[in-house]
Every structure is written in structure tokens, then in C-alpha cells.
Amino acid sequence: MSLQQRILSGARSNRPKLHLGNYEGALRNWVKLQENFKVFAMVADWHGLTTEFMNPKETGRNSREVAKDMIAAGIDPERSVVFIQSHVKEHAELHLLLSMATPLGWLERVPTYKEKQKDLGGAEREPYGLLGYPVLQSADILMYKPYGVPVGKDQAPHLEISREIGRRFNHLYGHVFPEFVNLIGDVPVLPGTDMRKMSKSYDNCIYINESPDETAKKIKNAFTTPTKIKKTDPGIPEGCAVCQYLKVYSPNWEQQWNEDREGLRGCSQNKNECVEVINELLRPMRERRARLDDATIEDILTRGAAEARQVAQQTMQEVREAMGIW
């Protein structure tokens, strides 16, 4: 593949930390893809405001912390473009223009819109930005005309509306936006420590930016087979969070699972071995992150925004000309 082909990826900044679910669902794949593509790694601060609009002052700080996690995970700012969404104002303009052509019914049918509606507790507290989230997402993606978008398996259906919006624009005004594909990583869904989906809102995450002791404590308290009380009790590794992590990170997971199932090992042994492999995975990330001071990250983000803006300005010129409003 040519390095000129682009990948657009993004992470919300509604919290200042990325977790192992983010890493497996997206970041690990981004790192791999930058070997063959130009990766545009965006910190989506405007998207974070759709649910954190009451605390906008935290957005700037969170964005820098998320950018640090991206680079710690292996995104190379010398090869990839790391930038904050709001630093490229063309995203707002394309969002506005796409919103004029997007049917309201498309947005109301988006599953995450209905979920977030319930979380916010009623229409009185529901911002327009929540309904318009897929249009802004579409602007983010279509702006860079990417070959593909790295995404976790559970999030892949949410990208279809972005393809539909791009097709509608092309149909109405002329072909500007090529189709993109979903790029799903090898570990599409990683459970949280309680076996639900790993999510900041569930407080069940293992974060990239936490100490080895914090990681160990979370794994020691993670959900295991409830009926496995003694070492000799048979385990059910499919329903055990610790065993799920061993399957992803331990080269010996098949033996560990068999011994767990047959009552040849206890939960404590599983947890100790899990702590060891996950802390070893995170060790180089923590070391890279420790080297990122505030001045360094600001320089990376400034350079990234400038490079992203060059592409965005060209795309917006094509959009305006296609619509006849240049």
C-alpha cells in the first residue's frame, strides 16, 4: 500500500485517560497501520463535549492527556499526524454543510443517540450536539478522504451513517468523497474487570496511564468464576475476566485455560500471571509517556494541526465548489 493512502482515527477526550479496551479496539491497529498508511490520529474534543458540556474547561487538559496516551501506545508523530479536532476549524464548516443535507430521521435512528438520551435523563438536558454527533463524525472522516477507519467490532455499524452521508452529498452535489472501509483489529472487544464492556462510565477499566500497582490491584479484584472457591473447583474461563485477559496477552493461555477448567490452578495464580503479562505490555508505553512533557506535546499537536489543516483546506475548497458556494 502507498504511504499516501490515509487512515483517519479518533479518540474522544471526555476523560483524560485511554484504557486497554481503546488500545485493543483501535490504538493497536493504528500503530500497525502507520507502517503502510498516513495515519491522521485525532483527539476528538468537540465530540467529548456532547456529554461533558457542563465541564468544558476540562476539555483542553483532557485532550493533551489523550494525545500523550496515543503516542505512548506507539503512534509516531514523525510518521503520523496527531492533532486536536478543534484546532482544525474546517471540521466545523464541513459539519455545518453536511448537516444541511442530512435527513433528521437518519440521526434519530442511531442506536447510540437513544442510549445517550437515557443517560442524560430527558429532552430538557439533551443538547443538539448529541443528535448531530454522527454528522460531525462524518465530517471528521470524510475530510481526509481515508482509505479506511480503524474501529472496534462493536462500533463498526456506527460508521455506516458516515458512508450514507458521504453518498448523499455525492448524489446531490457531485462526487467529492470516496467510500472508506472499516478496519477491525484482531481483538475487537475486550471486557472490563467486571466482564461488562470495558468503559469509563462503568469504572471497570485498566488504563494505559496508571501505575503497575494500580493495574495489579484492579486485576486482583477482577471478576472470576463465582463457583470456583477452592483451587480444585472447575473454572469457566469463558466467563472470567482474568482468563479473558490471559487469552489476549499470555502465550500460554490455552494451557492456563485448561488447568483452570480442570481445577489444576486457582484464581490467585491466574491473577498473578495476568498482572505480570499486562504490566509487561504496558511497561514500554509508560516509559514513552513519562518522556512526554507539556512543551513536547504542544509542539507535536501544533505541527499535527498544521498538516491536517492543509488537507482540510483542500477538501473544503472541493466541497464549496461542488455545492456552488465558493
Residue pairs with C-beta under 8 A, 6 or more apart in sequence:
1 36
1 37
1 147
3 36
3 37
3 38
4 38
5 36
5 37
5 38
5 146
5 147
6 37
6 38
6 39
6 40
6 144
6 145
6 146
6 147
6 311
7 30
7 33
7 34
7 37
7 38
7 39
7 40
7 146
7 147
7 148
7 149
7 150
7 183
8 40
8 42
8 140
8 141
8 143
8 144
8 146
8 149
8 180
9 26
9 30
9 39
9 40
9 41
9 42
9 149
9 150
10 41
10 42
10 43
10 44
10 47
10 85
10 140
11 18
11 22
11 26
11 27
11 41
11 42
11 43
11 44
11 66
11 69
11 70
12 44
12 47
12 48
12 66
13 43
13 44
13 45
13 47
13 48
13 59
13 62
13 63
13 65
13 66
13 84
14 47
14 48
14 49
14 51
14 52
14 62
14 200
15 62
15 200
16 58
16 61
16 62
16 65
16 66
17 65
17 66
17 69
17 200
17 205
17 207
17 208
17 209
17 210
18 27
18 66
18 69
18 70
18 73
18 207
18 208
18 209
19 198
19 200
19 205
19 206
19 207
19 208
20 190
20 198
20 205
20 206
20 207
20 208
20 278
21 152
21 189
21 190
21 192
21 197
21 198
21 199
21 205
22 69
22 208
23 73
23 208
24 152
24 185
24 187
24 188
24 190
24 248
25 151
25 152
25 153
25 154
25 155
25 185
25 187
25 188
25 189
25 190
26 150
26 151
26 152
26 185
27 70
27 73
27 74
27 75
28 73
28 74
28 185
28 186
28 187
29 150
29 183
29 184
29 185
29 186
30 39
30 41
30 70
30 73
30 74
30 75
30 80
30 150
31 73
31 74
31 75
33 39
33 150
33 183
34 75
34 76
34 79
34 80
37 147
38 79
38 80
38 81
39 75
39 79
39 80
39 81
40 80
40 81
40 83
40 144
40 146
40 308
40 311
41 70
41 75
41 80
41 81
41 82
41 83
41 304
42 83
42 84
42 85
42 140
42 308
43 63
43 66
43 67
43 70
43 82
43 83
43 84
43 85
44 85
44 140
45 59
45 60
45 62
45 63
45 84
45 85
45 86
46 85
46 86
46 91
46 92
46 129
46 136
47 85
47 133
47 136
47 137
48 59
48 62
48 63
49 56
49 59
49 129
50 116
50 127
50 129
50 130
50 133
51 116
51 119
51 120
51 130
52 58
52 59
53 127
53 129
63 84
64 294
64 297
64 298
64 301
65 209
67 82
67 84
67 297
67 300
67 301
68 209
68 289
68 292
68 297
69 208
69 209
69 289
70 82
71 77
71 82
71 288
71 289
71 292
71 297
71 300
72 208
72 209
72 285
72 286
72 288
72 289
72 292
73 208
73 285
74 285
74 288
75 82
77 300
77 303
77 304
81 304
81 307
81 308
82 300
82 301
82 304
83 301
83 304
83 305
83 307
83 308
84 301
84 305
85 91
85 140
87 301
87 305
87 308
87 309
88 143
88 305
88 308
88 309
88 312
90 143
90 309
90 312
90 313
90 315
90 316
91 136
91 139
91 140
91 143
91 312
93 316
94 139
94 142
94 143
94 312
94 315
94 316
94 319
95 132
95 135
95 136
95 138
95 139
97 319
97 323
98 135
98 138
98 139
98 142
98 165
98 169
99 132
99 135
101 165
101 168
101 169
101 172
102 135
102 138
102 165
102 168
106 134
106 161
106 164
106 165
107 113
107 131
107 132
107 134
107 135
107 161
108 131
110 133
110 134
110 158
110 161
111 157
111 158
112 133
112 158
113 130
113 131
113 133
113 134
116 130
117 123
117 126
117 130
119 201
120 126
120 130
129 136
134 158
134 161
134 162
134 165
135 165
137 158
137 161
137 162
138 161
138 162
138 165
138 166
141 149
141 159
141 162
141 180
142 162
142 165
142 166
142 169
142 177
142 315
143 311
143 312
143 315
143 316
144 308
144 311
144 312
144 315
145 177
145 178
145 180
145 315
146 180
147 180
147 181
148 180
148 181
148 182
148 183
149 159
149 180
149 181
149 182
149 183
150 183
150 184
150 185
151 158
151 159
151 182
151 183
151 184
152 184
152 185
152 188
152 189
153 184
153 188
153 189
154 188
154 189
154 197
156 182
156 184
159 180
159 182
162 180
163 179
163 180
166 177
166 179
167 179
169 176
169 177
169 319
169 322
170 176
170 177
173 322
173 323
173 324
174 322
176 315
176 318
176 319
176 322
187 248
189 197
190 198
190 244
190 245
190 248
191 197
191 198
191 241
191 244
192 198
192 199
192 202
192 204
192 205
192 241
193 204
193 205
193 206
193 218
193 219
193 221
193 222
193 223
193 241
194 202
194 204
194 222
194 223
194 241
195 223
195 239
195 240
195 241
195 244
196 202
196 204
198 204
198 205
198 206
199 205
206 215
206 218
206 219
206 278
207 214
208 282
208 285
208 286
208 289
209 286
209 289
212 279
212 282
212 283
215 275
215 278
215 279
215 282
216 275
216 279
219 242
219 245
219 271
219 274
219 275
219 278
220 271
220 275
222 241
222 242
222 245
222 271
223 240
223 241
223 242
224 235
224 240
224 241
224 242
224 243
224 267
224 270
224 271
225 233
225 235
225 236
225 237
225 239
225 240
225 260
225 267
227 233
227 236
228 234
228 235
228 236
228 260
228 263
228 266
228 267
230 266
231 263
231 265
231 266
232 263
233 263
234 261
234 262
234 263
235 243
235 260
235 261
235 263
235 267
236 261
237 243
237 244
237 246
237 247
237 256
237 257
237 260
237 261
240 260
240 267
240 270
242 267
242 270
242 271
242 274
243 253
243 256
243 257
243 260
243 270
245 274
245 277
245 278
246 253
246 256
246 257
246 270
246 273
246 274
246 277
247 253
247 257
249 274
249 277
249 278
249 281
250 256
250 273
250 274
250 277
256 265
256 270
256 273
258 264
259 265
260 270
317 326
320 326
